[in-house]
Amino acid sequence: MTRCIACGMLMLKASDYSTGDMNMEYCCHCCRSDGTMMTYEERHAGFVDFIMRTQGFDEAGASLMADCLMRELPAWSRRDRQEDGLSDL
Ligand SMILES: [Zn+2]
């Protein structure tokens, strides 16, 4: 049992994984049709859409919420660390 690194979903069966391959780190909702992982922007847009539909937030609120949710996920926190490492403080 694994959690998707991009959205946090539990992946229990092969069909939950990208391309049905249980060695994948991300789920079927976080890949494009060719099986590669979505970019931050693509996944963020998906989260905003989902939050607006299910929680009744407007786009600005949903966008903030998606930022917070995604910050907790391994795929994107790794991305932040890489960017932080390159910037001068
Ligand atoms: Zn996912």
PDB file of the backbone (N, CA, C, O) and the ligand in Angstrom, with CONECT records:
HET     ZN  A 101       1
ATOM      1  N   MET A   1       0.845  -1.203   0.000  1.00  0.00           N
ATOM      2  CA  MET A   1       0.000   0.000   0.000  1.00  0.00           C
ATOM      3  C   MET A   1       0.879   1.252   0.000  1.00  0.00           C
ATOM      4  O   MET A   1       1.798   1.372   0.811  1.00  0.00           O
ATOM      5  N   THR A   2       0.597   2.167  -0.898  1.00  0.00           N
ATOM      6  CA  THR A   2       1.406   3.367  -1.057  1.00  0.00           C
ATOM      7  C   THR A   2       0.486   4.573  -1.140  1.00  0.00           C
ATOM      8  O   THR A   2      -0.679   4.469  -1.521  1.00  0.00           O
ATOM      9  N   ARG A   3       1.048   5.727  -0.770  1.00  0.00           N
ATOM     10  CA  ARG A   3       0.322   6.965  -0.984  1.00  0.00           C
ATOM     11  C   ARG A   3       0.896   7.667  -2.200  1.00  0.00           C
ATOM     12  O   ARG A   3       2.111   7.710  -2.388  1.00  0.00           O
ATOM     13  N   CYS A   4       0.027   8.208  -3.011  1.00  0.00           N
ATOM     14  CA  CYS A   4       0.474   8.981  -4.169  1.00  0.00           C
ATOM     15  C   CYS A   4       1.284  10.179  -3.684  1.00  0.00           C
ATOM     16  O   CYS A   4       0.851  10.906  -2.790  1.00  0.00           O
ATOM     17  N   ILE A   5       2.458  10.383  -4.273  1.00  0.00           N
ATOM     18  CA  ILE A   5       3.311  11.492  -3.830  1.00  0.00           C
ATOM     19  C   ILE A   5       2.781  12.843  -4.279  1.00  0.00           C
ATOM     20  O   ILE A   5       3.219  13.879  -3.778  1.00  0.00           O
ATOM     21  N   ALA A   6       1.848  12.845  -5.213  1.00  0.00           N
ATOM     22  CA  ALA A   6       1.374  14.107  -5.786  1.00  0.00           C
ATOM     23  C   ALA A   6       0.036  14.582  -5.232  1.00  0.00           C
ATOM     24  O   ALA A   6      -0.228  15.784  -5.221  1.00  0.00           O
ATOM     25  N   CYS A   7      -0.829  13.649  -4.765  1.00  0.00           N
ATOM     26  CA  CYS A   7      -2.128  14.070  -4.237  1.00  0.00           C
ATOM     27  C   CYS A   7      -2.447  13.425  -2.897  1.00  0.00           C
ATOM     28  O   CYS A   7      -3.429  13.806  -2.259  1.00  0.00           O
ATOM     29  N   GLY A   8      -1.645  12.454  -2.448  1.00  0.00           N
ATOM     30  CA  GLY A   8      -1.846  11.851  -1.142  1.00  0.00           C
ATOM     31  C   GLY A   8      -2.856  10.729  -1.112  1.00  0.00           C
ATOM     32  O   GLY A   8      -3.112  10.154  -0.054  1.00  0.00           O
ATOM     33  N   MET A   9      -3.436  10.407  -2.254  1.00  0.00           N
ATOM     34  CA  MET A   9      -4.424   9.339  -2.303  1.00  0.00           C
ATOM     35  C   MET A   9      -3.776   7.987  -1.994  1.00  0.00           C
ATOM     36  O   MET A   9      -2.667   7.707  -2.449  1.00  0.00           O
ATOM     37  N   LEU A  10      -4.470   7.154  -1.221  1.00  0.00           N
ATOM     38  CA  LEU A  10      -3.994   5.798  -0.984  1.00  0.00           C
ATOM     39  C   LEU A  10      -4.195   4.971  -2.241  1.00  0.00           C
ATOM     40  O   LEU A  10      -5.272   4.977  -2.837  1.00  0.00           O
ATOM     41  N   MET A  11      -3.153   4.263  -2.637  1.00  0.00           N
ATOM     42  CA  MET A  11      -3.259   3.424  -3.824  1.00  0.00           C
ATOM     43  C   MET A  11      -3.273   1.968  -3.377  1.00  0.00           C
ATOM     44  O   MET A  11      -2.258   1.442  -2.922  1.00  0.00           O
ATOM     45  N   LEU A  12      -4.406   1.330  -3.507  1.00  0.00           N
ATOM     46  CA  LEU A  12      -4.609  -0.006  -2.961  1.00  0.00           C
ATOM     47  C   LEU A  12      -4.507  -1.082  -4.028  1.00  0.00           C
ATOM     48  O   LEU A  12      -4.033  -2.187  -3.763  1.00  0.00           O
ATOM     49  N   LYS A  13      -4.949  -0.763  -5.222  1.00  0.00           N
ATOM     50  CA  LYS A  13      -4.942  -1.777  -6.277  1.00  0.00           C
ATOM     51  C   LYS A  13      -4.224  -1.241  -7.504  1.00  0.00           C
ATOM     52  O   LYS A  13      -4.036  -0.033  -7.646  1.00  0.00           O
ATOM     53  N   ALA A  14      -3.824  -2.145  -8.389  1.00  0.00           N
ATOM     54  CA  ALA A  14      -3.011  -1.759  -9.549  1.00  0.00           C
ATOM     55  C   ALA A  14      -3.672  -0.639 -10.349  1.00  0.00           C
ATOM     56  O   ALA A  14      -2.984   0.244 -10.862  1.00  0.00           O
ATOM     57  N   SER A  15      -4.988  -0.667 -10.458  1.00  0.00           N
ATOM     58  CA  SER A  15      -5.673   0.328 -11.284  1.00  0.00           C
ATOM     59  C   SER A  15      -5.631   1.720 -10.660  1.00  0.00           C
ATOM     60  O   SER A  15      -5.920   2.704 -11.341  1.00  0.00           O
ATOM     61  N   ASP A  16      -5.271   1.824  -9.354  1.00  0.00           N
ATOM     62  CA  ASP A  16      -5.112   3.138  -8.721  1.00  0.00           C
ATOM     63  C   ASP A  16      -3.809   3.800  -9.148  1.00  0.00           C
ATOM     64  O   ASP A  16      -3.678   5.022  -9.075  1.00  0.00           O
ATOM     65  N   TYR A  17      -2.855   3.006  -9.588  1.00  0.00           N
ATOM     66  CA  TYR A  17      -1.538   3.526  -9.950  1.00  0.00           C
ATOM     67  C   TYR A  17      -1.539   4.046 -11.383  1.00  0.00           C
ATOM     68  O   TYR A  17      -2.328   3.614 -12.224  1.00  0.00           O
ATOM     69  N   SER A  18      -0.637   4.979 -11.632  1.00  0.00           N
ATOM     70  CA  SER A  18      -0.441   5.446 -12.998  1.00  0.00           C
ATOM     71  C   SER A  18      -0.100   4.266 -13.897  1.00  0.00           C
ATOM     72  O   SER A  18       0.783   3.474 -13.567  1.00  0.00           O
ATOM     73  N   THR A  19      -0.768   4.142 -14.997  1.00  0.00           N
ATOM     74  CA  THR A  19      -0.605   3.078 -15.997  1.00  0.00           C
ATOM     75  C   THR A  19      -0.787   1.675 -15.408  1.00  0.00           C
ATOM     76  O   THR A  19      -0.406   0.693 -16.045  1.00  0.00           O
ATOM     77  N   GLY A  20      -1.369   1.562 -14.191  1.00  0.00           N
ATOM     78  CA  GLY A  20      -1.593   0.259 -13.583  1.00  0.00           C
ATOM     79  C   GLY A  20      -0.319  -0.419 -13.102  1.00  0.00           C
ATOM     80  O   GLY A  20      -0.325  -1.610 -12.791  1.00  0.00           O
ATOM     81  N   ASP A  21       0.783   0.345 -13.041  1.00  0.00           N
ATOM     82  CA  ASP A  21       2.077  -0.189 -12.631  1.00  0.00           C
ATOM     83  C   ASP A  21       2.301   0.117 -11.156  1.00  0.00           C
ATOM     84  O   ASP A  21       2.445   1.281 -10.781  1.00  0.00           O
ATOM     85  N   MET A  22       2.333  -0.927 -10.307  1.00  0.00           N
ATOM     86  CA  MET A  22       2.407  -0.718  -8.863  1.00  0.00           C
ATOM     87  C   MET A  22       3.775  -0.235  -8.398  1.00  0.00           C
ATOM     88  O   MET A  22       3.960   0.007  -7.205  1.00  0.00           O
ATOM     89  N   ASN A  23       4.730  -0.088  -9.297  1.00  0.00           N
ATOM     90  CA  ASN A  23       6.017   0.518  -8.946  1.00  0.00           C
ATOM     91  C   ASN A  23       5.984   2.039  -9.061  1.00  0.00           C
ATOM     92  O   ASN A  23       6.924   2.718  -8.650  1.00  0.00           O
ATOM     93  N   MET A  24       4.901   2.569  -9.620  1.00  0.00           N
ATOM     94  CA  MET A  24       4.775   4.014  -9.790  1.00  0.00           C
ATOM     95  C   MET A  24       4.566   4.700  -8.437  1.00  0.00           C
ATOM     96  O   MET A  24       3.957   4.128  -7.533  1.00  0.00           O
ATOM     97  N   GLU A  25       5.073   5.923  -8.305  1.00  0.00           N
ATOM     98  CA  GLU A  25       4.921   6.670  -7.057  1.00  0.00           C
ATOM     99  C   GLU A  25       3.661   7.535  -7.059  1.00  0.00           C
ATOM    100  O   GLU A  25       3.303   8.101  -6.027  1.00  0.00           O
ATOM    101  N   TYR A  26       3.004   7.641  -8.174  1.00  0.00           N
ATOM    102  CA  TYR A  26       1.834   8.511  -8.245  1.00  0.00           C
ATOM    103  C   TYR A  26       0.653   7.782  -8.869  1.00  0.00           C
ATOM    104  O   TYR A  26       0.815   6.756  -9.530  1.00  0.00           O
ATOM    105  N   CYS A  27      -0.543   8.333  -8.646  1.00  0.00           N
ATOM    106  CA  CYS A  27      -1.769   7.614  -8.973  1.00  0.00           C
ATOM    107  C   CYS A  27      -2.301   7.951 -10.359  1.00  0.00           C
ATOM    108  O   CYS A  27      -1.754   8.784 -11.081  1.00  0.00           O
ATOM    109  N   CYS A  28      -3.388   7.269 -10.698  1.00  0.00           N
ATOM    110  CA  CYS A  28      -3.986   7.422 -12.019  1.00  0.00           C
ATOM    111  C   CYS A  28      -4.594   8.810 -12.226  1.00  0.00           C
ATOM    112  O   CYS A  28      -4.856   9.207 -13.361  1.00  0.00           O
ATOM    113  N   HIS A  29      -4.825   9.565 -11.114  1.00  0.00           N
ATOM    114  CA  HIS A  29      -5.388  10.916 -11.250  1.00  0.00           C
ATOM    115  C   HIS A  29      -4.304  11.965 -11.460  1.00  0.00           C
ATOM    116  O   HIS A  29      -4.602  13.101 -11.828  1.00  0.00           O
ATOM    117  N   CYS A  30      -3.050  11.592 -11.228  1.00  0.00           N
ATOM    118  CA  CYS A  30      -1.951  12.562 -11.286  1.00  0.00           C
ATOM    119  C   CYS A  30      -1.061  12.349 -12.512  1.00  0.00           C
ATOM    120  O   CYS A  30       0.004  12.957 -12.621  1.00  0.00           O
ATOM    121  N   CYS A  31      -1.487  11.505 -13.412  1.00  0.00           N
ATOM    122  CA  CYS A  31      -0.694  11.290 -14.629  1.00  0.00           C
ATOM    123  C   CYS A  31      -1.459  11.786 -15.846  1.00  0.00           C
ATOM    124  O   CYS A  31      -2.686  11.880 -15.847  1.00  0.00           O
ATOM    125  N   ARG A  32      -0.701  12.096 -16.867  1.00  0.00           N
ATOM    126  CA  ARG A  32      -1.305  12.448 -18.143  1.00  0.00           C
ATOM    127  C   ARG A  32      -1.656  11.161 -18.890  1.00  0.00           C
ATOM    128  O   ARG A  32      -1.372  10.064 -18.410  1.00  0.00           O
ATOM    129  N   SER A  33      -2.260  11.296 -20.037  1.00  0.00           N
ATOM    130  CA  SER A  33      -2.686  10.101 -20.778  1.00  0.00           C
ATOM    131  C   SER A  33      -1.502   9.232 -21.185  1.00  0.00           C
ATOM    132  O   SER A  33      -1.667   8.037 -21.430  1.00  0.00           O
ATOM    133  N   ASP A  34      -0.291   9.830 -21.260  1.00  0.00           N
ATOM    134  CA  ASP A  34       0.877   9.020 -21.620  1.00  0.00           C
ATOM    135  C   ASP A  34       1.563   8.402 -20.403  1.00  0.00           C
ATOM    136  O   ASP A  34       2.583   7.728 -20.547  1.00  0.00           O
ATOM    137  N   GLY A  35       1.009   8.626 -19.191  1.00  0.00           N
ATOM    138  CA  GLY A  35       1.539   7.980 -17.990  1.00  0.00           C
ATOM    139  C   GLY A  35       2.578   8.793 -17.242  1.00  0.00           C
ATOM    140  O   GLY A  35       2.993   8.386 -16.157  1.00  0.00           O
ATOM    141  N   THR A  36       3.018   9.933 -17.779  1.00  0.00           N
ATOM    142  CA  THR A  36       3.974  10.777 -17.059  1.00  0.00           C
ATOM    143  C   THR A  36       3.246  11.616 -16.017  1.00  0.00           C
ATOM    144  O   THR A  36       2.054  11.888 -16.156  1.00  0.00           O
ATOM    145  N   MET A  37       3.959  12.023 -14.978  1.00  0.00           N
ATOM    146  CA  MET A  37       3.329  12.777 -13.897  1.00  0.00           C
ATOM    147  C   MET A  37       3.024  14.200 -14.328  1.00  0.00           C
ATOM    148  O   MET A  37       3.806  14.829 -15.041  1.00  0.00           O
ATOM    149  N   MET A  38       1.878  14.698 -13.885  1.00  0.00           N
ATOM    150  CA  MET A  38       1.500  16.082 -14.178  1.00  0.00           C
ATOM    151  C   MET A  38       2.480  17.053 -13.535  1.00  0.00           C
ATOM    152  O   MET A  38       3.140  16.719 -12.551  1.00  0.00           O
ATOM    153  N   THR A  39       2.570  18.239 -14.085  1.00  0.00           N
ATOM    154  CA  THR A  39       3.357  19.298 -13.456  1.00  0.00           C
ATOM    155  C   THR A  39       2.583  19.852 -12.265  1.00  0.00           C
ATOM    156  O   THR A  39       1.399  19.561 -12.091  1.00  0.00           O
ATOM    157  N   TYR A  40       3.265  20.655 -11.446  1.00  0.00           N
ATOM    158  CA  TYR A  40       2.612  21.315 -10.316  1.00  0.00           C
ATOM    159  C   TYR A  40       1.394  22.095 -10.796  1.00  0.00           C
ATOM    160  O   TYR A  40       0.321  22.017 -10.198  1.00  0.00           O
ATOM    161  N   GLU A  41       1.569  22.844 -11.873  1.00  0.00           N
ATOM    162  CA  GLU A  41       0.485  23.700 -12.370  1.00  0.00           C
ATOM    163  C   GLU A  41      -0.731  22.875 -12.796  1.00  0.00           C
ATOM    164  O   GLU A  41      -1.871  23.247 -12.516  1.00  0.00           O
ATOM    165  N   GLU A  42      -0.480  21.759 -13.471  1.00  0.00           N
ATOM    166  CA  GLU A  42      -1.585  20.910 -13.929  1.00  0.00           C
ATOM    167  C   GLU A  42      -2.329  20.287 -12.752  1.00  0.00           C
ATOM    168  O   GLU A  42      -3.560  20.254 -12.729  1.00  0.00           O
ATOM    169  N   ARG A  43      -1.561  19.791 -11.769  1.00  0.00           N
ATOM    170  CA  ARG A  43      -2.197  19.148 -10.614  1.00  0.00           C
ATOM    171  C   ARG A  43      -2.925  20.178  -9.774  1.00  0.00           C
ATOM    172  O   ARG A  43      -4.002  19.914  -9.238  1.00  0.00           O
ATOM    173  N   HIS A  44      -2.318  21.377  -9.661  1.00  0.00           N
ATOM    174  CA  HIS A  44      -2.927  22.463  -8.890  1.00  0.00           C
ATOM    175  C   HIS A  44      -4.287  22.825  -9.486  1.00  0.00           C
ATOM    176  O   HIS A  44      -5.268  22.993  -8.761  1.00  0.00           O
ATOM    177  N   ALA A  45      -4.335  22.943 -10.800  1.00  0.00           N
ATOM    178  CA  ALA A  45      -5.595  23.268 -11.476  1.00  0.00           C
ATOM    179  C   ALA A  45      -6.649  22.207 -11.186  1.00  0.00           C
ATOM    180  O   ALA A  45      -7.823  22.526 -10.995  1.00  0.00           O
ATOM    181  N   GLY A  46      -6.228  20.946 -11.152  1.00  0.00           N
ATOM    182  CA  GLY A  46      -7.142  19.856 -10.856  1.00  0.00           C
ATOM    183  C   GLY A  46      -7.692  19.947  -9.437  1.00  0.00           C
ATOM    184  O   GLY A  46      -8.875  19.708  -9.199  1.00  0.00           O
ATOM    185  N   PHE A  47      -6.805  20.300  -8.490  1.00  0.00           N
ATOM    186  CA  PHE A  47      -7.217  20.453  -7.093  1.00  0.00           C
ATOM    187  C   PHE A  47      -8.203  21.615  -6.943  1.00  0.00           C
ATOM    188  O   PHE A  47      -9.217  21.493  -6.255  1.00  0.00           O
ATOM    189  N   VAL A  48      -7.897  22.735  -7.590  1.00  0.00           N
ATOM    190  CA  VAL A  48      -8.770  23.918  -7.498  1.00  0.00           C
ATOM    191  C   VAL A  48     -10.163  23.558  -7.998  1.00  0.00           C
ATOM    192  O   VAL A  48     -11.165  23.895  -7.368  1.00  0.00           O
ATOM    193  N   ASP A  49     -10.216  22.876  -9.125  1.00  0.00           N
ATOM    194  CA  ASP A  49     -11.481  22.458  -9.709  1.00  0.00           C
ATOM    195  C   ASP A  49     -12.244  21.556  -8.739  1.00  0.00           C
ATOM    196  O   ASP A  49     -13.444  21.724  -8.524  1.00  0.00           O
ATOM    197  N   PHE A  50     -11.516  20.589  -8.156  1.00  0.00           N
ATOM    198  CA  PHE A  50     -12.110  19.631  -7.229  1.00  0.00           C
ATOM    199  C   PHE A  50     -12.658  20.340  -5.987  1.00  0.00           C
ATOM    200  O   PHE A  50     -13.775  20.065  -5.549  1.00  0.00           O
ATOM    201  N   ILE A  51     -11.855  21.260  -5.423  1.00  0.00           N
ATOM    202  CA  ILE A  51     -12.266  21.964  -4.203  1.00  0.00           C
ATOM    203  C   ILE A  51     -13.472  22.857  -4.470  1.00  0.00           C
ATOM    204  O   ILE A  51     -14.380  22.932  -3.642  1.00  0.00           O
ATOM    205  N   MET A  52     -13.491  23.534  -5.613  1.00  0.00           N
ATOM    206  CA  MET A  52     -14.641  24.383  -5.943  1.00  0.00           C
ATOM    207  C   MET A  52     -15.902  23.547  -6.073  1.00  0.00           C
ATOM    208  O   MET A  52     -16.973  23.961  -5.630  1.00  0.00           O
ATOM    209  N   ARG A  53     -15.780  22.374  -6.677  1.00  0.00           N
ATOM    210  CA  ARG A  53     -16.952  21.521  -6.904  1.00  0.00           C
ATOM    211  C   ARG A  53     -17.458  20.897  -5.614  1.00  0.00           C
ATOM    212  O   ARG A  53     -18.666  20.792  -5.399  1.00  0.00           O
ATOM    213  N   THR A  54     -16.503  20.470  -4.731  1.00  0.00           N
ATOM    214  CA  THR A  54     -16.920  19.696  -3.565  1.00  0.00           C
ATOM    215  C   THR A  54     -17.102  20.533  -2.312  1.00  0.00           C
ATOM    216  O   THR A  54     -17.900  20.172  -1.446  1.00  0.00           O
ATOM    217  N   GLN A  55     -16.363  21.673  -2.189  1.00  0.00           N
ATOM    218  CA  GLN A  55     -16.405  22.450  -0.952  1.00  0.00           C
ATOM    219  C   GLN A  55     -17.136  23.778  -1.117  1.00  0.00           C
ATOM    220  O   GLN A  55     -17.398  24.462  -0.127  1.00  0.00           O
ATOM    221  N   GLY A  56     -17.462  24.149  -2.332  1.00  0.00           N
ATOM    222  CA  GLY A  56     -18.186  25.385  -2.564  1.00  0.00           C
ATOM    223  C   GLY A  56     -17.367  26.657  -2.404  1.00  0.00           C
ATOM    224  O   GLY A  56     -17.933  27.731  -2.202  1.00  0.00           O
ATOM    225  N   PHE A  57     -16.020  26.553  -2.492  1.00  0.00           N
ATOM    226  CA  PHE A  57     -15.170  27.741  -2.438  1.00  0.00           C
ATOM    227  C   PHE A  57     -15.184  28.458  -3.784  1.00  0.00           C
ATOM    228  O   PHE A  57     -15.461  27.853  -4.820  1.00  0.00           O
ATOM    229  N   ASP A  58     -14.875  29.785  -3.753  1.00  0.00           N
ATOM    230  CA  ASP A  58     -14.648  30.453  -5.029  1.00  0.00           C
ATOM    231  C   ASP A  58     -13.229  30.131  -5.486  1.00  0.00           C
ATOM    232  O   ASP A  58     -12.486  29.456  -4.773  1.00  0.00           O
ATOM    233  N   GLU A  59     -12.853  30.604  -6.658  1.00  0.00           N
ATOM    234  CA  GLU A  59     -11.584  30.177  -7.238  1.00  0.00           C
ATOM    235  C   GLU A  59     -10.387  30.616  -6.389  1.00  0.00           C
ATOM    236  O   GLU A  59      -9.432  29.857  -6.223  1.00  0.00           O
ATOM    237  N   ALA A  60     -10.439  31.848  -5.851  1.00  0.00           N
ATOM    238  CA  ALA A  60      -9.315  32.352  -5.053  1.00  0.00           C
ATOM    239  C   ALA A  60      -9.134  31.516  -3.793  1.00  0.00           C
ATOM    240  O   ALA A  60      -8.013  31.154  -3.436  1.00  0.00           O
ATOM    241  N   GLY A  61     -10.256  31.208  -3.113  1.00  0.00           N
ATOM    242  CA  GLY A  61     -10.189  30.408  -1.897  1.00  0.00           C
ATOM    243  C   GLY A  61      -9.710  28.999  -2.185  1.00  0.00           C
ATOM    244  O   GLY A  61      -8.890  28.445  -1.453  1.00  0.00           O
ATOM    245  N   ALA A  62     -10.228  28.431  -3.252  1.00  0.00           N
ATOM    246  CA  ALA A  62      -9.842  27.071  -3.623  1.00  0.00           C
ATOM    247  C   ALA A  62      -8.365  27.010  -3.995  1.00  0.00           C
ATOM    248  O   ALA A  62      -7.688  26.021  -3.713  1.00  0.00           O
ATOM    249  N   SER A  63      -7.869  28.067  -4.629  1.00  0.00           N
ATOM    250  CA  SER A  63      -6.471  28.112  -5.027  1.00  0.00           C
ATOM    251  C   SER A  63      -5.560  28.131  -3.804  1.00  0.00           C
ATOM    252  O   SER A  63      -4.548  27.432  -3.770  1.00  0.00           O
ATOM    253  N   LEU A  64      -5.921  28.934  -2.796  1.00  0.00           N
ATOM    254  CA  LEU A  64      -5.150  28.977  -1.551  1.00  0.00           C
ATOM    255  C   LEU A  64      -5.154  27.625  -0.859  1.00  0.00           C
ATOM    256  O   LEU A  64      -4.127  27.159  -0.365  1.00  0.00           O
ATOM    257  N   MET A  65      -6.318  27.007  -0.833  1.00  0.00           N
ATOM    258  CA  MET A  65      -6.456  25.715  -0.173  1.00  0.00           C
ATOM    259  C   MET A  65      -5.612  24.659  -0.902  1.00  0.00           C
ATOM    260  O   MET A  65      -4.967  23.826  -0.265  1.00  0.00           O
ATOM    261  N   ALA A  66      -5.623  24.701  -2.218  1.00  0.00           N
ATOM    262  CA  ALA A  66      -4.826  23.754  -3.010  1.00  0.00           C
ATOM    263  C   ALA A  66      -3.336  23.956  -2.727  1.00  0.00           C
ATOM    264  O   ALA A  66      -2.586  22.985  -2.628  1.00  0.00           O
ATOM    265  N   ASP A  67      -2.904  25.224  -2.597  1.00  0.00           N
ATOM    266  CA  ASP A  67      -1.503  25.514  -2.250  1.00  0.00           C
ATOM    267  C   ASP A  67      -1.125  24.811  -0.952  1.00  0.00           C
ATOM    268  O   ASP A  67      -0.090  24.151  -0.866  1.00  0.00           O
ATOM    269  N   CYS A  68      -1.992  24.966   0.069  1.00  0.00           N
ATOM    270  CA  CYS A  68      -1.715  24.376   1.383  1.00  0.00           C
ATOM    271  C   CYS A  68      -1.677  22.859   1.311  1.00  0.00           C
ATOM    272  O   CYS A  68      -0.780  22.223   1.864  1.00  0.00           O
ATOM    273  N   LEU A  69      -2.652  22.288   0.630  1.00  0.00           N
ATOM    274  CA  LEU A  69      -2.715  20.825   0.516  1.00  0.00           C
ATOM    275  C   LEU A  69      -1.478  20.277  -0.176  1.00  0.00           C
ATOM    276  O   LEU A  69      -0.898  19.284   0.264  1.00  0.00           O
ATOM    277  N   MET A  70      -1.082  20.919  -1.249  1.00  0.00           N
ATOM    278  CA  MET A  70       0.014  20.385  -2.058  1.00  0.00           C
ATOM    279  C   MET A  70       1.361  20.562  -1.371  1.00  0.00           C
ATOM    280  O   MET A  70       2.293  19.800  -1.628  1.00  0.00           O
ATOM    281  N   ARG A  71       1.470  21.558  -0.502  1.00  0.00           N
ATOM    282  CA  ARG A  71       2.721  21.784   0.225  1.00  0.00           C
ATOM    283  C   ARG A  71       3.075  20.586   1.099  1.00  0.00           C
ATOM    284  O   ARG A  71       4.247  20.338   1.383  1.00  0.00           O
ATOM    285  N   GLU A  72       2.041  19.839   1.527  1.00  0.00           N
ATOM    286  CA  GLU A  72       2.258  18.686   2.409  1.00  0.00           C
ATOM    287  C   GLU A  72       2.676  17.436   1.655  1.00  0.00           C
ATOM    288  O   GLU A  72       3.062  16.445   2.274  1.00  0.00           O
ATOM    289  N   LEU A  73       2.607  17.463   0.352  1.00  0.00           N
ATOM    290  CA  LEU A  73       2.829  16.240  -0.423  1.00  0.00           C
ATOM    291  C   LEU A  73       4.271  16.131  -0.911  1.00  0.00           C
ATOM    292  O   LEU A  73       4.874  17.111  -1.347  1.00  0.00           O
ATOM    293  N   PRO A  74       4.814  14.900  -0.826  1.00  0.00           N
ATOM    294  CA  PRO A  74       6.243  14.687  -1.131  1.00  0.00           C
ATOM    295  C   PRO A  74       6.675  15.202  -2.508  1.00  0.00           C
ATOM    296  O   PRO A  74       7.768  15.750  -2.651  1.00  0.00           O
ATOM    297  N   ALA A  75       5.827  15.029  -3.510  1.00  0.00           N
ATOM    298  CA  ALA A  75       6.231  15.414  -4.862  1.00  0.00           C
ATOM    299  C   ALA A  75       6.538  16.898  -4.944  1.00  0.00           C
ATOM    300  O   ALA A  75       7.451  17.312  -5.658  1.00  0.00           O
ATOM    301  N   TRP A  76       5.766  17.704  -4.206  1.00  0.00           N
ATOM    302  CA  TRP A  76       5.887  19.157  -4.354  1.00  0.00           C
ATOM    303  C   TRP A  76       6.750  19.772  -3.268  1.00  0.00           C
ATOM    304  O   TRP A  76       7.351  20.823  -3.494  1.00  0.00           O
ATOM    305  N   SER A  77       6.834  19.155  -2.097  1.00  0.00           N
ATOM    306  CA  SER A  77       7.730  19.698  -1.077  1.00  0.00           C
ATOM    307  C   SER A  77       9.173  19.523  -1.534  1.00  0.00           C
ATOM    308  O   SER A  77      10.034  20.354  -1.244  1.00  0.00           O
ATOM    309  N   ARG A  78       9.426  18.428  -2.254  1.00  0.00           N
ATOM    310  CA  ARG A  78      10.744  18.188  -2.825  1.00  0.00           C
ATOM    311  C   ARG A  78      11.067  19.303  -3.824  1.00  0.00           C
ATOM    312  O   ARG A  78      12.189  19.807  -3.878  1.00  0.00           O
ATOM    313  N   ARG A  79      10.074  19.664  -4.598  1.00  0.00           N
ATOM    314  CA  ARG A  79      10.211  20.726  -5.594  1.00  0.00           C
ATOM    315  C   ARG A  79      10.554  22.055  -4.906  1.00  0.00           C
ATOM    316  O   ARG A  79      11.418  22.794  -5.377  1.00  0.00           O
ATOM    317  N   ASP A  80       9.870  22.355  -3.786  1.00  0.00           N
ATOM    318  CA  ASP A  80      10.140  23.599  -3.065  1.00  0.00           C
ATOM    319  C   ASP A  80      11.559  23.618  -2.527  1.00  0.00           C
ATOM    320  O   ASP A  80      12.267  24.621  -2.627  1.00  0.00           O
ATOM    321  N   ARG A  81      11.965  22.476  -1.948  1.00  0.00           N
ATOM    322  CA  ARG A  81      13.313  22.413  -1.381  1.00  0.00           C
ATOM    323  C   ARG A  81      14.369  22.670  -2.454  1.00  0.00           C
ATOM    324  O   ARG A  81      15.350  23.380  -2.228  1.00  0.00           O
ATOM    325  N   GLN A  82      14.148  22.081  -3.617  1.00  0.00           N
ATOM    326  CA  GLN A  82      15.099  22.292  -4.706  1.00  0.00           C
ATOM    327  C   GLN A  82      15.183  23.772  -5.053  1.00  0.00           C
ATOM    328  O   GLN A  82      16.269  24.314  -5.260  1.00  0.00           O
ATOM    329  N   GLU A  83      14.027  24.415  -5.113  1.00  0.00           N
ATOM    330  CA  GLU A  83      14.023  25.836  -5.469  1.00  0.00           C
ATOM    331  C   GLU A  83      14.659  26.674  -4.373  1.00  0.00           C
ATOM    332  O   GLU A  83      15.406  27.613  -4.650  1.00  0.00           O
ATOM    333  N   ASP A  84      14.351  26.321  -3.098  1.00  0.00           N
ATOM    334  CA  ASP A  84      14.937  27.065  -1.972  1.00  0.00           C
ATOM    335  C   ASP A  84      16.448  26.945  -1.984  1.00  0.00           C
ATOM    336  O   ASP A  84      17.168  27.901  -1.698  1.00  0.00           O
ATOM    337  N   GLY A  85      16.920  25.740  -2.323  1.00  0.00           N
ATOM    338  CA  GLY A  85      18.350  25.497  -2.317  1.00  0.00           C
ATOM    339  C   GLY A  85      19.106  26.381  -3.300  1.00  0.00           C
ATOM    340  O   GLY A  85      20.297  26.644  -3.131  1.00  0.00           O
ATOM    341  N   LEU A  86      18.408  26.828  -4.315  1.00  0.00           N
ATOM    342  CA  LEU A  86      19.067  27.613  -5.353  1.00  0.00           C
ATOM    343  C   LEU A  86      19.024  29.121  -5.067  1.00  0.00           C
ATOM    344  O   LEU A  86      19.783  29.898  -5.645  1.00  0.00           O
ATOM    345  N   SER A  87      18.113  29.516  -4.155  1.00  0.00           N
ATOM    346  CA  SER A  87      17.959  30.958  -3.937  1.00  0.00           C
ATOM    347  C   SER A  87      18.881  31.449  -2.826  1.00  0.00           C
ATOM    348  O   SER A  87      19.167  30.722  -1.875  1.00  0.00           O
ATOM    349  N   ASP A  88      19.330  32.660  -2.954  1.00  0.00           N
ATOM    350  CA  ASP A  88      20.154  33.282  -1.907  1.00  0.00           C
ATOM    351  C   ASP A  88      19.251  33.930  -0.879  1.00  0.00           C
ATOM    352  O   ASP A  88      18.242  34.544  -1.228  1.00  0.00           O
ATOM    353  N   LEU A  89      19.610  33.795   0.391  1.00  0.00           N
ATOM    354  CA  LEU A  89      18.793  34.424   1.427  1.00  0.00           C
ATOM    355  C   LEU A  89      19.502  35.636   2.016  1.00  0.00           C
ATOM    356  O   LEU A  89      18.964  36.295   2.905  1.00  0.00           O
TER     357      LEU A  89
HETATM  358 ZN    ZN A 101      -2.357  11.245  -7.145  1.00  0.00          ZN2+
END
